[in-house]
Amino acid sequence: MAQVLEFKLPDLGEGLTEAEIVRWLVEVGDVVAIDQPVVEVETAKAMVEVPCPYGGVVTARFGEEGTELPVGAPLLTVAVGATEAPASSSPASSGEDGASSAVDEPSAGSGNVLVGYGTGAPTARRRRIRPERVGATAAPAPAVPAAAQAPAPAAASVFVSGSAPVAAGEANGRPGPVAVISPLVRRLARQHEIDLRRLTGSGPDGLILRSDVDSAIRRAGEAAEAETRTAAAPVAAEATAVRAGAAALDAERIPLRGVRGAVADKLSRSRTEIPDATCWVDADATDLMAARAAMNAASGPSGGPKVSVLALLARICTAALARYPELNSTVDTAAREIVRLPGVHLGFAAQTERGLVVPVVRDAHTRNAESIGAEIARLTELARTGKLSPAQLTGGTFTLNNYGVFGVDGSTPIINHPEAAMLGVGRIMPKPWVHNGELAVRQVVQLSLTFDHRVCDGGTAGGFLRYVADCVEQPAVLLRTL
């Protein structure tokens, strides 16, 4: 007899609590093998293919593409030991009645471990029993959106004949059963401070559905809006006019989630927490460009990858941070301490179709320009194809931002929280410049340093930027630190 097992969204690590379904890799009725990727999800840090730890027939999927699910929400159910897809009336595919086939967990797990599940024998789960209703046939449950129905099989409750579902845990700090089984419904109620004990469920046996919580949220919003209109009618009228104007213009609303949402949160936090300041200087990069051309010419046609300008600037930054370690630090606000970091993990801004990402070159202080350049090229390719892992996007201690590739001369970088500084580089272009006492056309670049004023004063920041500019203008200065 086939066992219907439920596979929930696992903890993907790095403190991630939710993920968005980007693309389903299997359909209902497909046969899947153990550890076969079944869905592609996007977290705030990377795209991840999630493998299923069970082998069998997919009986149900939960969530359409574009749906955001919390960790622990059900992804799909698999009939283990089945040779064909079960009938659509299988309890495992039911979205609301909370009853599923009686199963025990298998004794062996998959070998492909993600946080939250993996190898080893999990604890056997309690058998779930379909309620037996006596008497009149229960009225059908009202239509509920798919997003509300999907999480139902994740019930942590047991049905007893003639009784409401009993969920473990507490609601709003008060003990006792609550007629709700969906973790998404509970989470939604917590976010909007809705007391589930005050709601009457419209589902079978009084089960509280997402539509019930949505209705309560709407009622609370309408009450608050009415109070706001009474207290501040002019403000409400102005807001209504703005909304009407936006609707008239068919304004597009783009959700801030995934990578875009993570970037927005980090930039907002940087501006809120960090007292930043910016200094900048123009530098003559003619000799640096000549040195780069000589280095690449010396390697010959087949002498390996070419050294990029970004790689040379990155190597200059590691040398400057060795002289001014204050800028390779972070601030522990809770302890009110400046934490100077022993190594340089150099982040660099990369623009992709999914938005701005900052891959990190690990232990950049131990690498030469060629090694840094090769790692930048490797990480850039992964960023363009959306294959960067969360670990490759975290842990940076200093960021280099080359916005000159967009054809602009200067900018004021926003520090990549929780780092303490970022160096911005504009485009290198011919400009009139006084060289050896005479006016000449030289390759000039603007360098901008934004720094956390808590970790150092302007003298330190100015010294760092001046050293970087000196190395750009006279690459031989860097030879003393190699």
C-alpha positions in Angstrom: 0.0 0.0 0.0 1.4 3.4 -1.0 2.3 5.9 1.8 1.6 9.5 1.1 4.5 11.6 2.5 4.6 15.4 2.8 7.7 17.3 1.8 7.9 20.8 3.4 10.1 23.7 2.4 13.4 23.1 4.3 15.5 25.7 6.1 17.9 26.9 3.4 20.4 28.3 5.9 21.9 31.8 6.3 19.0 32.9 8.5 16.5 32.7 5.6 12.8 32.3 6.7 11.0 32.3 3.4 11.4 31.7 -0.3 9.5 32.4 -3.5 8.6 29.6 -6.0 10.2 30.5 -9.3 9.6 27.4 -11.3 8.1 23.9 -10.7 10.3 21.1 -12.1 7.7 18.4 -11.7 4.0 18.0 -12.3 1.3 16.2 -10.4 1.5 12.6 -11.5 5.2 12.6 -12.3 7.4 9.9 -10.8 10.3 11.4 -8.9 13.5 9.8 -7.6 15.1 10.4 -4.2 17.1 13.7 -4.2 15.6 14.8 -7.6 15.2 18.6 -7.8 11.5 19.3 -7.8 11.2 23.1 -7.5 13.4 26.2 -8.1 13.0 28.8 -5.4 14.4 32.3 -4.9 15.5 33.5 -1.5 16.7 36.9 -0.5 20.2 35.8 -1.5 20.2 33.3 -4.3 18.3 30.9 -6.5 18.2 27.3 -5.2 17.0 24.0 -6.7 15.3 22.1 -3.8 15.7 18.2 -4.0 13.0 16.0 -2.6 14.1 13.4 -0.1 11.4 10.9 -1.1 10.9 8.8 -4.2 7.5 8.1 -5.7 4.6 9.7 -7.4 3.8 13.4 -6.9 0.2 13.6 -5.7 -0.1 17.4 -5.0 1.8 20.6 -5.3 1.2 23.6 -3.0 1.8 27.1 -4.3 1.8 28.6 -7.8 4.9 30.1 -9.4 5.4 33.5 -7.8 4.0 32.4 -4.4 6.1 33.2 -1.3 6.2 30.4 1.3 7.7 30.4 4.8 10.1 27.7 5.9 8.1 24.7 7.0 5.2 25.2 4.7 4.3 22.2 2.5 5.7 22.0 -1.0 4.3 18.8 -2.3 3.2 15.3 -1.3 4.6 12.0 -2.7 3.0 8.6 -2.8 5.9 6.3 -1.8 5.6 2.8 -3.2 3.0 3.8 -5.7 3.4 2.8 -9.4 0.9 5.3 -10.7 -0.6 8.6 -9.6 -3.4 8.2 -7.1 -6.9 9.4 -7.8 -7.5 13.1 -7.5 -9.8 12.4 -4.6 -6.9 11.2 -2.4 -7.0 12.8 1.0 -3.4 13.9 0.6 -4.4 16.3 -2.2 -7.2 17.8 -0.2 -6.6 21.5 0.6 -9.0 22.1 3.6 -10.3 19.1 5.4 -7.0 18.6 7.1 -7.2 14.7 6.9 -4.5 12.8 5.1 -3.6 9.2 4.5 -2.4 7.3 7.5 1.4 7.1 7.2 4.5 6.5 9.1 7.8 8.1 8.1 10.2 5.7 6.4 13.2 4.5 8.3 15.8 5.8 5.9 16.1 9.4 4.5 17.8 10.9 1.5 21.5 11.4 1.2 21.1 14.9 -0.1 21.0 17.0 3.1 19.5 20.5 3.4 19.0 22.1 6.7 15.7 20.9 8.1 15.8 17.3 6.7 18.3 14.8 5.6 19.7 11.3 6.3 18.8 9.4 9.4 15.5 7.9 10.7 13.0 10.6 11.6 10.5 10.2 14.4 7.4 8.3 13.4 4.5 10.5 13.0 1.1 9.9 14.6 -1.5 8.3 12.3 -4.1 10.8 11.1 -7.7 9.5 11.1 -10.3 10.7 8.7 -13.3 11.9 10.8 -16.5 9.9 10.5 -19.5 12.2 10.3 -22.8 10.8 11.4 -26.1 12.2 10.3 -26.6 15.0 7.7 -23.9 15.5 5.1 -21.8 18.5 6.1 -22.2 21.6 4.0 -19.5 22.2 1.5 -16.8 24.6 2.5 -16.8 28.0 0.8 -14.5 28.6 -2.1 -11.1 29.6 -0.9 -8.1 30.9 -2.9 -5.4 28.4 -3.8 -2.9 30.2 -1.6 -5.2 29.6 1.4 -5.8 25.9 0.6 -2.2 24.9 -0.1 -0.8 24.7 3.4 -3.6 22.6 4.9 -1.9 19.2 4.7 0.8 20.6 7.1 -1.7 20.2 9.9 -0.2 19.5 13.4 -3.6 18.4 14.6 -5.6 15.2 15.0 -9.3 14.9 13.9 -11.6 13.1 16.2 -15.1 12.1 15.1 -17.6 14.9 15.7 -15.0 17.4 17.0 -13.1 20.4 15.7 -9.4 20.1 14.8 -7.2 20.6 17.8 -3.9 22.4 17.1 -0.9 22.2 19.4 0.7 25.3 20.9 -0.7 28.6 22.1 -2.5 31.5 20.4 -1.8 35.0 21.5 -0.2 33.8 24.7 -3.3 31.9 26.0 -3.3 28.1 26.2 -5.9 25.9 24.7 -7.1 24.6 21.3 -7.7 26.9 18.3 -9.6 25.7 15.2 -6.8 26.4 12.8 -4.2 24.0 11.3 -2.5 26.1 8.6 0.9 27.6 9.6 0.4 30.3 7.0 -3.0 31.3 8.6 -1.3 31.5 12.0 1.6 33.5 10.6 -0.8 35.9 8.9 -2.8 36.4 12.0 0.3 37.1 14.1 1.6 39.6 11.5 -1.7 41.6 11.7 -2.4 41.0 15.4 -5.6 39.1 14.8 -6.9 37.1 17.8 -7.8 33.7 16.4 -10.0 32.9 19.4 -12.4 35.7 18.4 -12.9 34.3 14.9 -15.6 31.8 13.8 -14.2 29.5 11.1 -16.1 28.9 7.9 -14.4 25.6 7.2 -15.5 22.1 8.1 -16.1 21.7 11.8 -15.5 25.4 12.4 -11.9 25.3 10.9 -10.5 28.8 10.5 -9.4 29.4 6.9 -7.2 32.1 5.4 -10.3 33.8 4.0 -11.6 34.2 7.6 -8.4 35.9 8.7 -8.4 38.1 5.5 -11.9 39.2 6.3 -10.9 40.1 9.9 -7.9 42.0 8.6 -10.2 43.9 6.2 -12.6 44.7 9.0 -9.8 46.0 11.2 -8.5 48.1 8.4 -11.9 49.6 7.7 -12.4 50.4 11.3 -8.9 52.1 11.5 -9.5 53.9 8.3 -12.8 55.2 9.5 -11.2 56.5 12.7 -8.4 58.1 10.7 -11.0 59.8 8.4 -12.7 61.3 11.4 -9.5 62.5 13.1 -7.7 63.8 10.0 -10.1 64.2 7.1 -7.9 66.5 5.0 -5.0 64.1 5.2 -7.2 61.2 4.2 -8.7 63.2 1.3 -5.2 64.0 0.0 -4.2 60.3 0.3 -7.4 59.3 -1.6 -6.5 61.8 -4.3 -3.0 60.4 -4.7 -4.4 56.8 -4.9 -6.9 57.9 -7.5 -4.3 59.7 -9.5 -2.1 56.6 -9.4 -5.0 54.4 -10.5 -5.8 56.8 -13.4 -2.2 56.5 -14.6 -2.3 52.7 -14.3 0.6 52.8 -11.9 2.6 49.5 -11.8 3.3 48.0 -8.4 6.4 45.9 -8.1 6.7 43.8 -4.9 9.9 44.3 -3.0 10.9 40.7 -2.4 13.7 38.3 -3.3 17.0 39.9 -4.2 15.4 43.3 -4.8 13.7 43.2 -1.3 17.0 42.2 0.4 18.9 45.0 -1.3 16.2 47.5 -0.3 16.3 46.3 3.3 20.1 46.4 3.5 20.4 49.9 1.9 17.7 51.3 4.2 19.4 49.8 7.2 22.7 51.3 6.1 21.2 54.8 5.8 19.4 54.4 9.1 22.2 53.0 11.3 25.5 54.2 9.8 26.6 57.9 10.1 28.4 57.9 6.7 30.6 60.5 5.1 32.1 60.7 1.6 35.4 62.1 0.3 36.6 61.9 -3.3 39.6 62.7 -5.4 40.5 62.8 -9.2 43.5 60.7 -10.1 45.6 60.4 -13.3 45.3 56.7 -14.3 47.5 56.9 -17.4 50.4 55.0 -15.9 48.1 52.4 -14.4 46.6 51.7 -17.8 50.0 51.5 -19.3 51.2 49.1 -16.6 48.1 46.9 -17.2 48.8 46.8 -21.0 52.4 45.8 -20.3 51.4 43.0 -17.9 48.9 41.6 -20.4 51.4 41.9 -23.3 54.1 40.1 -21.2 51.7 37.1 -20.7 51.6 36.5 -24.5 48.7 35.2 -26.6 48.3 32.1 -24.5 49.8 33.2 -21.2 46.6 33.0 -19.2 43.7 35.4 -18.5 44.2 39.1 -18.9 44.4 41.3 -15.8 41.5 43.6 -15.6 41.5 47.2 -14.2 39.1 46.1 -11.5 41.5 43.4 -10.4 44.3 46.0 -10.1 42.1 48.3 -8.1 41.1 45.4 -5.9 44.8 44.6 -5.2 45.4 48.3 -4.5 42.5 48.3 -2.0 43.9 45.3 -0.1 47.2 47.1 0.2 45.5 50.2 1.4 43.5 48.3 4.0 46.7 46.8 5.4 47.8 50.4 6.1 44.5 51.6 7.3 42.8 48.6 9.0 40.2 50.8 10.6 38.2 50.7 7.4 38.2 46.8 7.4 36.0 46.6 10.4 32.4 46.6 11.6 30.5 48.1 14.6 28.9 46.0 17.2 26.1 48.3 18.3 24.9 46.1 21.1 28.3 45.9 22.8 29.3 49.5 21.6 32.5 48.1 20.2 34.4 48.5 16.9 35.4 45.1 15.6 38.5 45.1 13.4 38.6 42.1 11.2 41.8 40.1 10.6 41.2 39.3 6.9 39.9 41.1 3.8 36.9 39.5 2.2 36.5 41.9 -0.8 33.0 42.4 -2.2 32.4 43.9 -5.6 29.1 45.2 -7.0 27.8 43.2 -10.0 24.7 44.2 -12.0 22.6 41.3 -13.2 19.1 40.7 -14.6 17.9 39.9 -11.1 19.3 43.1 -9.7 22.4 44.3 -7.9 24.4 41.6 -6.1 27.7 41.7 -4.3 29.8 38.5 -4.6 32.7 38.2 -2.2 36.3 37.3 -3.0 37.5 35.4 0.1 40.9 36.2 1.6 41.6 38.8 -1.0 44.6 40.0 1.1 46.4 36.8 0.4 45.9 37.0 -3.4 47.8 38.8 -6.2 46.1 40.8 -9.0 46.0 37.8 -11.3 44.4 35.6 -8.7 41.9 38.3 -7.7 41.0 38.8 -11.3 40.4 35.1 -12.0 38.1 34.9 -8.9 36.2 38.1 -9.9 35.6 36.6 -13.4 34.4 33.3 -11.9 32.0 34.9 -9.5 30.7 37.4 -12.2 29.8 34.5 -14.5 27.9 32.8 -11.6 26.1 36.0 -10.9 25.0 36.4 -14.5 23.6 32.9 -14.6 21.9 33.2 -11.2 24.0 30.4 -9.7 25.6 32.2 -6.8 25.1 30.5 -3.5 24.2 32.4 -0.3 27.6 31.8 1.1 29.2 33.6 -1.9 27.1 36.7 -1.3 27.8 37.1 2.4 30.7 37.8 4.8 32.3 40.7 3.0 34.4 43.2 5.0 35.0 45.9 2.3 33.3 46.6 -1.1 34.6 47.9 -4.4 32.0 49.4 -6.7 33.0 50.1 -10.3 30.1 52.3 -11.5 32.3 53.6 -14.4 31.0 50.7 -16.5 27.7 52.7 -16.6 29.4 55.7 -18.2 29.3 57.9 -15.2 32.1 59.9 -13.6 31.2 59.9 -9.9 28.8 58.8 -7.2 28.3 58.7 -3.4 28.3 55.0 -2.6 26.0 53.6 0.1 27.9 51.3 2.5 27.1 47.6 2.3 25.9 47.1 5.9 27.5 45.9 8.2 30.8 46.9 6.6 32.5 50.2 7.4 33.5 51.5 3.9 33.1 51.3 0.2 35.3 52.6 -2.6 33.5 53.8 -5.8 35.3 54.1 -9.1 34.1 56.2 -12.0 34.9 55.9 -15.7 38.5 56.3 -16.9 38.4 58.9 -19.7 40.7 61.4 -21.5 40.7 64.8 -19.8 42.9 67.9 -19.8 45.4 67.5 -16.9 48.5 69.3 -15.7 51.4 66.8 -16.1 55.0 67.7 -15.3 54.0 71.3 -15.3 52.4 71.2 -18.7 48.8 70.8 -19.8 48.3 67.4 -21.4 45.5 64.9 -22.2 45.6 62.2 -19.6 43.4 59.2 -18.5 41.6 60.5 -15.4 39.3 58.7 -13.0 37.3 59.9 -10.0 37.6 57.8 -6.8 34.9 58.1 -4.0 35.2 56.7 -0.5 32.2 56.5 1.7 33.1 55.5 5.3 31.4 54.9 8.7 32.4 57.9 10.7 32.2 55.8 13.9 35.2 53.7 13.0 37.6 56.5 12.0 37.9 60.2 11.4 38.4 62.1 8.2 42.2 62.0 8.5 42.2 58.2 8.3 39.7 58.1 5.4 41.6 60.8 3.6 44.9 58.9 4.1 43.3 55.7 2.7 41.9 57.4 -0.4 45.2 59.3 -1.0 47.2 56.1 -0.9 44.8 54.5 -3.4 45.1 57.5 -5.7 48.9 57.4 -5.4 49.0 53.8 -6.4 46.7 54.6 -9.4 49.0 57.4 -10.5 52.2 55.7 -9.8 51.8 51.9 -9.8 55.4 51.5 -8.6 54.2 52.7 -5.1 52.4 49.4 -4.8 55.5 47.3 -5.4 56.8 48.1 -1.9 53.8 46.2 -0.4 54.0 43.1 -2.8 
